[in-house]
Amino acid sequence: MVLVAGVDEAGRGPIAGPVVAAAVILGAASVEGLADSKQLSPQRRELLANAIRSEALAWSVAFADEAEIEEKKILRATLAAMARQLGEGLLAMQLEPSMPYPGAFLSWVGVWHAWGNAQSQALSALATLLGDRRLGQAAEREARQFLARLVVEGLGHEFVLDRQTRLAVFPQIAYDVRCVALGLLGVAEATGDSNFAVAAGLAAGWLLGNNAAAQPMYDPATGRCYDGLDGPGTINRNSGAESTIEALFTLVEVANHPVARRYLTCLPATAPACPCPAGRTCRSFTNGTSAVLSVCFDHQALDFAVFRCTQTEAAAAEAEGHP
Protein backbone atom coordinates (compact mmCIF):
# COMPACT_ATOMS: atom_id res chain seq x y z
CA MET A 1 0.00 0.00 0.00
CA VAL A 2 1.38 3.40 -1.03
CA LEU A 3 0.14 6.61 0.59
CA VAL A 4 0.50 9.85 -1.35
CA ALA A 5 0.53 13.25 0.35
CA GLY A 6 -0.52 16.31 -1.61
CA VAL A 7 1.48 19.40 -0.59
CA ASP A 8 0.85 23.03 -1.54
CA GLU A 9 1.50 26.53 -0.25
CA ALA A 10 -0.19 29.90 -0.11
CA GLY A 11 1.40 33.26 0.47
CA ARG A 12 4.38 33.37 -1.89
CA GLY A 13 2.81 36.06 -4.05
CA PRO A 14 1.95 38.78 -1.47
CA ILE A 15 4.61 41.24 -0.39
CA ALA A 16 3.74 40.84 3.29
CA GLY A 17 2.52 38.18 5.72
CA PRO A 18 3.45 34.54 6.32
CA VAL A 19 3.74 31.59 3.96
CA VAL A 20 1.37 28.76 4.78
CA ALA A 21 1.90 25.16 3.64
CA ALA A 22 -0.41 22.19 3.99
CA ALA A 23 -0.25 18.46 3.34
CA VAL A 24 -3.17 16.06 3.01
CA ILE A 25 -3.30 12.27 2.69
CA LEU A 26 -6.78 11.34 1.52
CA GLY A 27 -6.11 7.60 1.42
CA ALA A 28 -9.33 5.84 0.49
CA ALA A 29 -11.44 8.87 1.43
CA SER A 30 -13.43 10.62 -1.26
CA VAL A 31 -14.28 14.31 -0.97
CA GLU A 32 -16.53 15.42 -3.80
CA GLY A 33 -16.10 18.84 -5.35
CA LEU A 34 -12.37 19.28 -4.81
CA ALA A 35 -10.88 21.79 -7.25
CA ASP A 36 -8.44 24.64 -7.52
CA SER A 37 -9.30 26.88 -4.56
CA LYS A 38 -9.23 29.95 -6.83
CA GLN A 39 -12.22 28.49 -8.68
CA LEU A 40 -14.28 28.06 -5.51
CA SER A 41 -16.34 30.53 -3.55
CA PRO A 42 -15.26 31.29 0.05
CA GLN A 43 -18.29 29.40 1.34
CA ARG A 44 -17.49 26.34 -0.80
CA ARG A 45 -13.83 26.43 0.28
CA GLU A 46 -14.87 26.41 3.93
CA LEU A 47 -17.20 23.44 3.41
CA LEU A 48 -14.51 21.46 1.59
CA ALA A 49 -11.89 22.33 4.23
CA ASN A 50 -14.15 20.90 6.93
CA ALA A 51 -14.80 17.80 4.82
CA ILE A 52 -11.06 17.24 4.30
CA ARG A 53 -10.31 17.59 8.01
CA SER A 54 -13.09 15.13 8.76
CA GLU A 55 -12.49 12.52 6.06
CA ALA A 56 -8.76 12.61 5.26
CA LEU A 57 -6.44 9.96 6.60
CA ALA A 58 -4.05 12.70 7.75
CA TRP A 59 -3.57 16.44 7.31
CA SER A 60 -1.21 19.09 8.60
CA VAL A 61 -0.68 22.86 8.26
CA ALA A 62 2.52 24.80 8.99
CA PHE A 63 3.67 28.41 8.72
CA ALA A 64 6.81 30.38 7.95
CA ASP A 65 6.43 33.82 9.50
CA GLU A 66 7.75 37.15 8.25
CA ALA A 67 11.00 36.91 10.21
CA GLU A 68 11.82 33.49 8.74
CA ILE A 69 10.99 34.73 5.23
CA GLU A 70 13.34 37.71 5.68
CA GLU A 71 16.09 35.40 6.93
CA LYS A 72 15.72 32.54 4.43
CA LYS A 73 14.07 34.37 1.52
CA ILE A 74 10.79 33.27 0.07
CA LEU A 75 11.78 30.03 -1.70
CA ARG A 76 13.69 28.56 1.24
CA ALA A 77 11.01 29.74 3.66
CA THR A 78 8.34 28.03 1.55
CA LEU A 79 10.30 24.79 1.44
CA ALA A 80 10.92 25.04 5.19
CA ALA A 81 7.21 25.43 5.84
CA MET A 82 6.44 22.41 3.67
CA ALA A 83 9.13 20.34 5.38
CA ARG A 84 7.88 21.44 8.79
CA GLN A 85 4.31 20.32 8.21
CA LEU A 86 5.48 17.01 6.73
CA GLY A 87 7.54 16.57 9.89
CA GLU A 88 4.44 17.24 11.97
CA GLY A 89 2.66 14.50 10.05
CA LEU A 90 5.44 12.04 10.84
CA LEU A 91 5.34 12.91 14.54
CA ALA A 92 1.64 12.09 14.62
CA MET A 93 2.42 8.51 13.51
CA GLN A 94 4.79 7.66 16.38
CA LEU A 95 3.63 5.09 18.92
CA GLU A 96 3.42 6.11 22.57
CA PRO A 97 5.02 4.14 25.46
CA SER A 98 1.71 2.43 26.29
CA MET A 99 1.43 0.94 22.79
CA PRO A 100 3.03 -2.24 21.43
CA TYR A 101 6.48 -1.48 20.00
CA PRO A 102 6.68 2.03 21.49
CA GLY A 103 8.66 4.63 19.60
CA ALA A 104 8.02 3.09 16.18
CA PHE A 105 6.73 5.32 13.40
CA LEU A 106 3.73 3.69 11.73
CA SER A 107 3.82 3.39 7.96
CA TRP A 108 0.09 4.04 7.75
CA VAL A 109 -2.77 3.94 10.22
CA GLY A 110 -2.47 0.86 12.41
CA VAL A 111 0.42 -0.72 10.49
CA TRP A 112 4.22 -0.69 10.71
CA HIS A 113 5.89 -2.00 7.58
CA ALA A 114 9.68 -2.22 7.32
CA TRP A 115 10.05 -1.45 3.63
CA GLY A 116 10.94 2.20 3.12
CA ASN A 117 10.08 3.16 6.71
CA ALA A 118 12.82 5.83 6.90
CA GLN A 119 11.21 8.41 9.19
CA SER A 120 14.08 8.57 11.70
CA GLN A 121 16.66 9.24 9.00
CA ALA A 122 14.46 11.99 7.54
CA LEU A 123 13.62 13.58 10.89
CA SER A 124 17.25 13.68 12.03
CA ALA A 125 18.13 15.65 8.91
CA LEU A 126 15.04 17.88 9.19
CA ALA A 127 15.78 18.67 12.83
CA THR A 128 19.15 20.11 11.85
CA LEU A 129 17.86 21.99 8.82
CA LEU A 130 14.88 23.50 10.64
CA GLY A 131 16.44 23.88 14.07
CA ASP A 132 13.50 21.93 15.53
CA ARG A 133 14.59 19.82 18.50
CA ARG A 134 11.27 17.97 18.66
CA LEU A 135 11.95 16.29 15.32
CA GLY A 136 15.37 15.10 16.45
CA GLN A 137 14.02 13.90 19.79
CA ALA A 138 11.34 11.86 18.02
CA ALA A 139 13.95 10.26 15.75
CA GLU A 140 16.12 9.45 18.77
CA ARG A 141 13.15 7.91 20.55
CA GLU A 142 12.46 5.53 17.67
CA ALA A 143 16.15 4.65 17.37
CA ARG A 144 16.48 4.04 21.11
CA GLN A 145 13.17 2.29 21.77
CA PHE A 146 12.48 0.40 18.55
CA LEU A 147 15.31 0.26 16.00
CA ALA A 148 17.87 -0.83 18.61
CA ARG A 149 15.37 -3.43 19.78
CA LEU A 150 15.31 -4.86 16.24
CA VAL A 151 19.09 -5.13 16.31
CA VAL A 152 18.86 -7.18 19.51
CA GLU A 153 15.78 -9.29 18.77
CA GLY A 154 16.15 -9.56 15.00
CA LEU A 155 14.75 -7.59 12.09
CA GLY A 156 11.07 -7.76 11.30
CA HIS A 157 8.77 -7.25 8.35
CA GLU A 158 5.46 -5.89 9.67
CA PHE A 159 3.07 -5.59 12.57
CA VAL A 160 -0.60 -4.63 12.69
CA LEU A 161 -2.02 -2.95 15.78
CA ASP A 162 -4.77 -5.18 17.11
CA ARG A 163 -5.49 -7.26 20.19
CA GLN A 164 -2.73 -9.71 19.32
CA THR A 165 -0.04 -7.47 17.88
CA ARG A 166 2.90 -9.59 16.76
CA LEU A 167 5.90 -8.76 14.63
CA ALA A 168 5.94 -10.78 11.41
CA VAL A 169 9.60 -11.57 10.79
CA PHE A 170 9.72 -12.42 7.07
CA PRO A 171 10.27 -11.56 4.30
CA GLN A 172 13.32 -9.37 4.89
CA ILE A 173 14.93 -7.33 2.13
CA ALA A 174 17.65 -4.71 1.73
CA TYR A 175 14.96 -2.02 1.49
CA ASP A 176 14.12 -2.46 5.17
CA VAL A 177 17.73 -3.00 6.30
CA ARG A 178 18.65 0.38 4.86
CA CYS A 179 15.91 2.11 6.84
CA VAL A 180 16.97 0.57 10.15
CA ALA A 181 20.71 1.01 9.63
CA LEU A 182 20.62 4.56 8.28
CA GLY A 183 17.93 5.60 10.75
CA LEU A 184 20.31 4.60 13.55
CA LEU A 185 23.24 6.24 11.76
CA GLY A 186 21.34 9.51 11.29
CA VAL A 187 20.60 9.65 15.01
CA ALA A 188 24.24 8.81 15.80
CA GLU A 189 25.41 11.74 13.69
CA ALA A 190 22.80 14.11 15.11
CA THR A 191 23.43 13.22 18.76
CA GLY A 192 27.10 12.27 18.75
CA ASP A 193 26.18 9.06 20.62
CA SER A 194 28.39 6.32 19.19
CA ASN A 195 26.20 3.53 20.61
CA PHE A 196 23.73 4.32 17.83
CA ALA A 197 26.59 3.99 15.33
CA VAL A 198 27.48 0.57 16.75
CA ALA A 199 23.86 -0.50 16.32
CA ALA A 200 23.85 0.91 12.77
CA GLY A 201 26.89 -1.16 11.83
CA LEU A 202 25.36 -4.32 13.28
CA ALA A 203 22.06 -3.68 11.46
CA ALA A 204 23.84 -3.15 8.13
CA GLY A 205 25.76 -6.37 8.81
CA TRP A 206 22.58 -8.20 7.70
CA LEU A 207 24.01 -7.72 4.21
CA LEU A 208 27.27 -9.49 5.14
CA GLY A 209 25.91 -12.45 7.10
CA ASN A 210 24.41 -11.10 10.34
CA ASN A 211 21.00 -12.49 9.41
CA ALA A 212 18.71 -15.46 10.03
CA ALA A 213 20.32 -17.47 7.23
CA ALA A 214 23.87 -16.72 8.46
CA GLN A 215 24.82 -16.07 4.83
CA PRO A 216 26.05 -12.95 3.00
CA MET A 217 23.33 -11.28 0.98
CA TYR A 218 25.77 -8.94 -0.78
CA ASP A 219 28.43 -10.20 -3.17
CA PRO A 220 31.41 -7.79 -3.33
CA ALA A 221 32.78 -9.57 -6.41
CA THR A 222 29.75 -8.64 -8.52
CA GLY A 223 28.34 -5.75 -6.48
CA ARG A 224 24.89 -7.34 -6.41
CA CYS A 225 22.55 -8.13 -3.52
CA TYR A 226 20.10 -10.99 -3.29
CA ASP A 227 16.41 -10.15 -3.10
CA GLY A 228 16.08 -11.11 0.56
CA LEU A 229 15.13 -13.79 3.04
CA ASP A 230 11.77 -15.52 2.66
CA GLY A 231 12.35 -17.55 5.82
CA PRO A 232 15.04 -18.39 8.40
CA GLY A 233 17.20 -20.28 5.89
CA THR A 234 15.49 -19.44 2.63
CA ILE A 235 17.35 -16.95 0.43
CA ASN A 236 15.67 -15.42 -2.59
CA ARG A 237 18.65 -15.57 -4.94
CA ASN A 238 17.17 -13.24 -7.50
CA SER A 239 18.96 -9.93 -7.60
CA GLY A 240 16.83 -6.99 -8.64
CA ALA A 241 18.00 -3.42 -9.13
CA GLU A 242 16.18 -2.21 -6.00
CA SER A 243 17.94 -4.72 -3.73
CA THR A 244 21.35 -3.92 -5.13
CA ILE A 245 20.85 -0.15 -4.97
CA GLU A 246 19.55 -0.29 -1.39
CA ALA A 247 22.44 -2.53 -0.33
CA LEU A 248 25.08 -0.31 -1.93
CA PHE A 249 23.51 2.84 -0.51
CA THR A 250 23.58 1.30 2.98
CA LEU A 251 27.11 -0.04 2.76
CA VAL A 252 28.56 3.20 1.42
CA GLU A 253 27.02 5.26 4.23
CA VAL A 254 27.98 2.84 7.01
CA ALA A 255 31.46 2.15 5.65
CA ASN A 256 32.18 5.89 5.64
CA HIS A 257 31.37 6.23 9.35
CA PRO A 258 34.45 5.66 11.56
CA VAL A 259 32.54 3.81 14.29
CA ALA A 260 29.76 2.01 12.43
CA ARG A 261 32.08 0.43 9.86
CA ARG A 262 33.96 -1.53 12.57
CA TYR A 263 30.82 -3.58 13.25
CA LEU A 264 29.76 -4.37 9.68
CA THR A 265 31.39 -7.80 9.72
CA CYS A 266 30.37 -8.83 13.26
CA LEU A 267 28.30 -12.00 13.53
CA PRO A 268 26.16 -13.40 16.37
CA ALA A 269 28.28 -15.13 19.00
CA THR A 270 27.43 -18.67 20.09
CA ALA A 271 27.97 -17.77 23.76
CA PRO A 272 27.18 -14.54 25.62
CA ALA A 273 30.06 -12.10 25.51
CA CYS A 274 29.06 -10.41 28.75
CA PRO A 275 26.62 -11.20 31.57
CA CYS A 276 23.13 -10.02 30.65
CA PRO A 277 21.58 -7.85 33.38
CA ALA A 278 18.21 -8.99 34.71
CA GLY A 279 15.18 -7.71 32.84
CA ARG A 280 17.02 -7.24 29.56
CA THR A 281 17.25 -9.09 26.27
CA CYS A 282 20.85 -9.32 25.13
CA ARG A 283 22.62 -10.40 21.98
CA SER A 284 26.36 -10.93 21.71
CA PHE A 285 28.51 -10.47 18.62
CA THR A 286 31.90 -11.71 17.50
CA ASN A 287 34.42 -10.33 15.04
CA GLY A 288 35.38 -13.85 13.97
CA THR A 289 38.09 -14.48 16.53
CA SER A 290 36.48 -13.56 19.84
CA ALA A 291 33.26 -12.24 21.32
CA VAL A 292 33.61 -8.48 21.44
CA LEU A 293 30.35 -6.94 22.66
CA SER A 294 26.78 -7.42 23.77
CA VAL A 295 23.84 -5.18 22.91
CA CYS A 296 21.10 -5.30 25.52
CA PHE A 297 17.56 -3.95 25.35
CA ASP A 298 15.70 -3.02 28.54
CA HIS A 299 11.96 -3.52 28.00
CA GLN A 300 11.06 -1.64 31.18
CA ALA A 301 13.21 1.44 30.57
CA LEU A 302 12.72 1.27 26.77
CA ASP A 303 16.42 1.81 26.22
CA PHE A 304 19.45 -0.10 25.02
CA ALA A 305 23.07 -0.37 26.07
CA VAL A 306 26.28 -1.62 24.48
CA PHE A 307 28.65 -3.64 26.68
CA ARG A 308 32.24 -3.94 25.40
CA CYS A 309 33.80 -7.22 26.44
CA THR A 310 37.46 -7.07 25.41
CA GLN A 311 40.27 -4.67 26.26
CA THR A 312 40.41 -3.56 22.64
CA GLU A 313 36.69 -2.79 22.57
CA ALA A 314 36.84 -1.10 25.95
CA ALA A 315 39.64 1.16 24.72
CA ALA A 316 37.65 1.93 21.58
CA ALA A 317 34.58 2.71 23.66
CA GLU A 318 36.55 5.08 25.85
CA ALA A 319 37.90 6.85 22.77
CA GLU A 320 34.33 7.17 21.47
CA GLY A 321 33.16 8.68 24.74
CA HIS A 322 31.49 5.51 26.11
CA PRO A 323 33.73 4.10 28.85
C-alpha positions as CSV (number, residue, x, y, z in Angstrom):
1,M,0.0,0.0,0.0
2,V,1.4,3.4,-1.0
3,L,0.1,6.6,0.6
4,V,0.5,9.9,-1.4
5,A,0.5,13.3,0.3
6,G,-0.5,16.3,-1.6
7,V,1.5,19.4,-0.6
8,D,0.8,23.0,-1.5
9,E,1.5,26.5,-0.3
10,A,-0.2,29.9,-0.1
11,G,1.4,33.3,0.5
12,R,4.4,33.4,-1.9
13,G,2.8,36.1,-4.0
14,P,1.9,38.8,-1.5
15,I,4.6,41.2,-0.4
16,A,3.7,40.8,3.3
17,G,2.5,38.2,5.7
18,P,3.4,34.5,6.3
19,V,3.7,31.6,4.0
20,V,1.4,28.8,4.8
21,A,1.9,25.2,3.6
22,A,-0.4,22.2,4.0
23,A,-0.2,18.5,3.3
24,V,-3.2,16.1,3.0
25,I,-3.3,12.3,2.7
26,L,-6.8,11.3,1.5
27,G,-6.1,7.6,1.4
28,A,-9.3,5.8,0.5
29,A,-11.4,8.9,1.4
30,S,-13.4,10.6,-1.3
31,V,-14.3,14.3,-1.0
32,E,-16.5,15.4,-3.8
33,G,-16.1,18.8,-5.3
34,L,-12.4,19.3,-4.8
35,A,-10.9,21.8,-7.3
36,D,-8.4,24.6,-7.5
37,S,-9.3,26.9,-4.6
38,K,-9.2,30.0,-6.8
39,Q,-12.2,28.5,-8.7
40,L,-14.3,28.1,-5.5
41,S,-16.3,30.5,-3.5
42,P,-15.3,31.3,0.0
43,Q,-18.3,29.4,1.3
44,R,-17.5,26.3,-0.8
45,R,-13.8,26.4,0.3
46,E,-14.9,26.4,3.9
47,L,-17.2,23.4,3.4
48,L,-14.5,21.5,1.6
49,A,-11.9,22.3,4.2
50,N,-14.2,20.9,6.9
51,A,-14.8,17.8,4.8
52,I,-11.1,17.2,4.3
53,R,-10.3,17.6,8.0
54,S,-13.1,15.1,8.8
55,E,-12.5,12.5,6.1
56,A,-8.8,12.6,5.3
57,L,-6.4,10.0,6.6
58,A,-4.0,12.7,7.8
59,W,-3.6,16.4,7.3
60,S,-1.2,19.1,8.6
61,V,-0.7,22.9,8.3
62,A,2.5,24.8,9.0
63,F,3.7,28.4,8.7
64,A,6.8,30.4,7.9
65,D,6.4,33.8,9.5
66,E,7.7,37.1,8.3
67,A,11.0,36.9,10.2
68,E,11.8,33.5,8.7
69,I,11.0,34.7,5.2
70,E,13.3,37.7,5.7
71,E,16.1,35.4,6.9
72,K,15.7,32.5,4.4
73,K,14.1,34.4,1.5
74,I,10.8,33.3,0.1
75,L,11.8,30.0,-1.7
76,R,13.7,28.6,1.2
77,A,11.0,29.7,3.7
78,T,8.3,28.0,1.5
79,L,10.3,24.8,1.4
80,A,10.9,25.0,5.2
81,A,7.2,25.4,5.8
82,M,6.4,22.4,3.7
83,A,9.1,20.3,5.4
84,R,7.9,21.4,8.8
85,Q,4.3,20.3,8.2
86,L,5.5,17.0,6.7
87,G,7.5,16.6,9.9
88,E,4.4,17.2,12.0
89,G,2.7,14.5,10.1
90,L,5.4,12.0,10.8
91,L,5.3,12.9,14.5
92,A,1.6,12.1,14.6
93,M,2.4,8.5,13.5
94,Q,4.8,7.7,16.4
95,L,3.6,5.1,18.9
96,E,3.4,6.1,22.6
97,P,5.0,4.1,25.5
98,S,1.7,2.4,26.3
99,M,1.4,0.9,22.8
100,P,3.0,-2.2,21.4
101,Y,6.5,-1.5,20.0
102,P,6.7,2.0,21.5
103,G,8.7,4.6,19.6
104,A,8.0,3.1,16.2
105,F,6.7,5.3,13.4
106,L,3.7,3.7,11.7
107,S,3.8,3.4,8.0
108,W,0.1,4.0,7.8
109,V,-2.8,3.9,10.2
110,G,-2.5,0.9,12.4
111,V,0.4,-0.7,10.5
112,W,4.2,-0.7,10.7
113,H,5.9,-2.0,7.6
114,A,9.7,-2.2,7.3
115,W,10.0,-1.5,3.6
116,G,10.9,2.2,3.1
117,N,10.1,3.2,6.7
118,A,12.8,5.8,6.9
119,Q,11.2,8.4,9.2
120,S,14.1,8.6,11.7
121,Q,16.7,9.2,9.0
122,A,14.5,12.0,7.5
123,L,13.6,13.6,10.9
124,S,17.3,13.7,12.0
125,A,18.1,15.7,8.9
126,L,15.0,17.9,9.2
127,A,15.8,18.7,12.8
128,T,19.1,20.1,11.9
129,L,17.9,22.0,8.8
130,L,14.9,23.5,10.6
131,G,16.4,23.9,14.1
132,D,13.5,21.9,15.5
133,R,14.6,19.8,18.5
134,R,11.3,18.0,18.7
135,L,12.0,16.3,15.3
136,G,15.4,15.1,16.4
137,Q,14.0,13.9,19.8
138,A,11.3,11.9,18.0
139,A,14.0,10.3,15.8
140,E,16.1,9.5,18.8
141,R,13.1,7.9,20.6
142,E,12.5,5.5,17.7
143,A,16.2,4.6,17.4
144,R,16.5,4.0,21.1
145,Q,13.2,2.3,21.8
146,F,12.5,0.4,18.6
147,L,15.3,0.3,16.0
148,A,17.9,-0.8,18.6
149,R,15.4,-3.4,19.8
150,L,15.3,-4.9,16.2
151,V,19.1,-5.1,16.3
152,V,18.9,-7.2,19.5
153,E,15.8,-9.3,18.8
154,G,16.2,-9.6,15.0
155,L,14.8,-7.6,12.1
156,G,11.1,-7.8,11.3
157,H,8.8,-7.3,8.4
158,E,5.5,-5.9,9.7
159,F,3.1,-5.6,12.6
160,V,-0.6,-4.6,12.7
161,L,-2.0,-3.0,15.8
162,D,-4.8,-5.2,17.1
163,R,-5.5,-7.3,20.2
164,Q,-2.7,-9.7,19.3
165,T,0.0,-7.5,17.9
166,R,2.9,-9.6,16.8
167,L,5.9,-8.8,14.6
168,A,5.9,-10.8,11.4
169,V,9.6,-11.6,10.8
170,F,9.7,-12.4,7.1
171,P,10.3,-11.6,4.3
172,Q,13.3,-9.4,4.9
173,I,14.9,-7.3,2.1
174,A,17.6,-4.7,1.7
175,Y,15.0,-2.0,1.5
176,D,14.1,-2.5,5.2
177,V,17.7,-3.0,6.3
178,R,18.6,0.4,4.9
179,C,15.9,2.1,6.8
180,V,17.0,0.6,10.2
181,A,20.7,1.0,9.6
182,L,20.6,4.6,8.3
183,G,17.9,5.6,10.7
184,L,20.3,4.6,13.5
185,L,23.2,6.2,11.8
186,G,21.3,9.5,11.3
187,V,20.6,9.7,15.0
188,A,24.2,8.8,15.8
189,E,25.4,11.7,13.7
190,A,22.8,14.1,15.1
191,T,23.4,13.2,18.8
192,G,27.1,12.3,18.8
193,D,26.2,9.1,20.6
194,S,28.4,6.3,19.2
195,N,26.2,3.5,20.6
196,F,23.7,4.3,17.8
197,A,26.6,4.0,15.3
198,V,27.5,0.6,16.8
199,A,23.9,-0.5,16.3
200,A,23.8,0.9,12.8
201,G,26.9,-1.2,11.8
202,L,25.4,-4.3,13.3
203,A,22.1,-3.7,11.5
204,A,23.8,-3.1,8.1
205,G,25.8,-6.4,8.8
206,W,22.6,-8.2,7.7
207,L,24.0,-7.7,4.2
208,L,27.3,-9.5,5.1
209,G,25.9,-12.5,7.1
210,N,24.4,-11.1,10.3
211,N,21.0,-12.5,9.4
212,A,18.7,-15.5,10.0
213,A,20.3,-17.5,7.2
214,A,23.9,-16.7,8.5
215,Q,24.8,-16.1,4.8
216,P,26.1,-12.9,3.0
217,M,23.3,-11.3,1.0
218,Y,25.8,-8.9,-0.8
219,D,28.4,-10.2,-3.2
220,P,31.4,-7.8,-3.3
221,A,32.8,-9.6,-6.4
222,T,29.8,-8.6,-8.5
223,G,28.3,-5.7,-6.5
224,R,24.9,-7.3,-6.4
225,C,22.6,-8.1,-3.5
226,Y,20.1,-11.0,-3.3
227,D,16.4,-10.1,-3.1
228,G,16.1,-11.1,0.6
229,L,15.1,-13.8,3.0
230,D,11.8,-15.5,2.7
231,G,12.3,-17.6,5.8
232,P,15.0,-18.4,8.4
233,G,17.2,-20.3,5.9
234,T,15.5,-19.4,2.6
235,I,17.3,-16.9,0.4
236,N,15.7,-15.4,-2.6
237,R,18.6,-15.6,-4.9
238,N,17.2,-13.2,-7.5
239,S,19.0,-9.9,-7.6
240,G,16.8,-7.0,-8.6
241,A,18.0,-3.4,-9.1
242,E,16.2,-2.2,-6.0
243,S,17.9,-4.7,-3.7
244,T,21.4,-3.9,-5.1
245,I,20.8,-0.2,-5.0
246,E,19.6,-0.3,-1.4
247,A,22.4,-2.5,-0.3
248,L,25.1,-0.3,-1.9
249,F,23.5,2.8,-0.5
250,T,23.6,1.3,3.0
251,L,27.1,0.0,2.8
252,V,28.6,3.2,1.4
253,E,27.0,5.3,4.2
254,V,28.0,2.8,7.0
255,A,31.5,2.1,5.7
256,N,32.2,5.9,5.6
257,H,31.4,6.2,9.3
258,P,34.4,5.7,11.6
259,V,32.5,3.8,14.3
260,A,29.8,2.0,12.4
261,R,32.1,0.4,9.9
262,R,34.0,-1.5,12.6
263,Y,30.8,-3.6,13.2
264,L,29.8,-4.4,9.7
265,T,31.4,-7.8,9.7
266,C,30.4,-8.8,13.3
267,L,28.3,-12.0,13.5
268,P,26.2,-13.4,16.4
269,A,28.3,-15.1,19.0
270,T,27.4,-18.7,20.1
271,A,28.0,-17.8,23.8
272,P,27.2,-14.5,25.6
273,A,30.1,-12.1,25.5
274,C,29.1,-10.4,28.8
275,P,26.6,-11.2,31.6
276,C,23.1,-10.0,30.7
277,P,21.6,-7.9,33.4
278,A,18.2,-9.0,34.7
279,G,15.2,-7.7,32.8
280,R,17.0,-7.2,29.6
281,T,17.2,-9.1,26.3
282,C,20.9,-9.3,25.1
283,R,22.6,-10.4,22.0
284,S,26.4,-10.9,21.7
285,F,28.5,-10.5,18.6
286,T,31.9,-11.7,17.5
287,N,34.4,-10.3,15.0
288,G,35.4,-13.8,14.0
289,T,38.1,-14.5,16.5
290,S,36.5,-13.6,19.8
291,A,33.3,-12.2,21.3
292,V,33.6,-8.5,21.4
293,L,30.4,-6.9,22.7
294,S,26.8,-7.4,23.8
295,V,23.8,-5.2,22.9
296,C,21.1,-5.3,25.5
297,F,17.6,-3.9,25.3
298,D,15.7,-3.0,28.5
299,H,12.0,-3.5,28.0
300,Q,11.1,-1.6,31.2
301,A,13.2,1.4,30.6
302,L,12.7,1.3,26.8
303,D,16.4,1.8,26.2
304,F,19.5,-0.1,25.0
305,A,23.1,-0.4,26.1
306,V,26.3,-1.6,24.5
307,F,28.7,-3.6,26.7
308,R,32.2,-3.9,25.4
309,C,33.8,-7.2,26.4
310,T,37.5,-7.1,25.4
311,Q,40.3,-4.7,26.3
312,T,40.4,-3.6,22.6
313,E,36.7,-2.8,22.6
314,A,36.8,-1.1,26.0
315,A,39.6,1.2,24.7
316,A,37.7,1.9,21.6
317,A,34.6,2.7,23.7
318,E,36.5,5.1,25.9
319,A,37.9,6.9,22.8
320,E,34.3,7.2,21.5
321,G,33.2,8.7,24.7
322,H,31.5,5.5,26.1
323,P,33.7,4.1,28.9
